[in-house]
């Protein structure tokens, strides 16, 4: 499916009411993006922008991609992680994608991509190249990833959220921290061994 921003049509009890001292900024940031009639007083004309992105799967469910404001600054170009991950998901064999920033001496940061494949597909250099090519085709050469790692599974919380923090620590040779709260803590060592 096609990726997009998650909006909530009706106000929910958990939505906050304002930004202290700046109501206009609050309305513009969270309600103004998809408003088609700025003069309207009807709340149905003001969908709430959650700040998250999702893609609709063929089964009708939505897969949360992450925050829309997550960016990687590559040589002064701000690349959205959502766009890179969405480009990787255009490859039919890819089930999940997560991009993390990697330190670079000249560019500042560059993207590094982790993907897991759908059942029945095998990791190969050709598959890595296919994913890398899809990103360059969809976005451009500026989004070329340092590496495309095909992993057996992503480190996830028990609710299914991909832990990009853990992947970022692995890519930057940092401390992954306590991973025992993950649903699949064993995958962290497996990914570390692949990357190092």
Buried (B, 14 or more C-beta within 10 A) or exposed (E): EEBBBBBEEEEEEEEEEEEEEEEEEBBEEBBBEEBEEEEEEEEEBBBBBBBBBBBEEEEEEBBBBBBBEBBBEBEEEEBBBBBBBBBBBBBEBBBBBBBBBBEEEEBBBBBBBBBBBEEEBEBEEEBBEBBBBBBBEBBEEBBBBBBBBBBEBBBBEEEEEBBBEBBBBBBBEEEBEEBEEBBBBEBBEBBBEBBE
